[in-house]
Amino acid sequence: MGLEEYSQRPRGLKFVRCRSCGCMICWDSRRKAADRRMGVNMRNFDQALMADVPVKVLDGDKTWRVLGGYVKPEMWISPSREQAPAEKPRARRRARK
């Protein structure tokens, strides 16, 4: 068990994941500058704790300005997925002679 680090490029983002389940834990930009960035997979946290956390909406451009924000507790809860009914196997067509 434990954590595993990997990167797609030598100086690219560094990703950290769980060795046993493969779940992404976080990423780091590897920069040493003041604008260094990192991210954490918040779905690993307790849903009850995350329900009141405000979410900031960013423009995603070079400025990364905050456009707005909201609190949406249901976004932290994974939706239950209903099983679709199994399809009946199709009958094979006979080859023409």
N, C-alpha and C positions, 0 to 999 in steps of 0.2 A: 504494500500500500504506500501511500505518500503522494507527493505532487511531482509533476513533470513539467519542465519548461521547454518551449520550442519557439522557433521563429522561421518565417518563410525566407527572409533575407538576413545577411549578416548584421546589418544595422537597422533592420525593420522592427516592427512591434514584437515584443516578447509576450507570449501567451503562457498562462499557467493553468494546468488542468489536473484533475484527479486521475491517478494511474489506474484505479480499479473500475471507475464508471465512465471516465472520459468527460465528465462535466467541467465546463469552463469556469474557472474561479475568477481570474482577472487578466488584464493586459496592461503593459507598461510601454511607454514610448522610447525608453532607453536614453532620452536626451538628458543632458546635464544643465540645460538652460532654465531660466526662471519660469518659462511657459510650459514646462514639462507636464505631460498629461498621462493619466492612467484611468482605467475603468474597472469596476467590480460588478460581477454578476449578482444583482440584487435578488434574483429568484432563489438564491441559496439561503436567504434570510427568512425568518419566521414571518408568515403572512400577516399576522395580527400586529406585529411591530411596524410593518411596511405600509399598512393601510392609511396612515395619516401623513405619510411623507409627501411633501409637495413635489411635483414634477415640473421642471422648467422646459419650455419649448424653445429650442435654439434655431436660428436661421440656417445653420449648416454651411454658411459661406465663410470666407476668410475672417470676417469680423466676429463670428460666433456670438452675436448679440442675442439677448434673451427677448423673445417676442411675446411671451406670456407664460402662464403657469396654471396648474390646476391640481386638485387632489382627487384621485379616482381609485378608491379602494378595490374595486372589482378587477382592476388591471393586474393585481398581484395574485389573483386566484386563477389557477389553470382551469379552463373550461372542461366540464365532463364531456366525454365523447361517447355518443351512443353508437353501438355497433350497427352497422348497416346490415340489412338482411342478406344472407348469402345468396348469390345468384345460382340458379339452376344450371347444371352443365348443359351445353348445347349438344344436340344430337349430331353425330358425324354424317356428312353427306357421303353417299356412295359414289364411287368413281364411275364415270360412264365408260362403257366398253365400245 
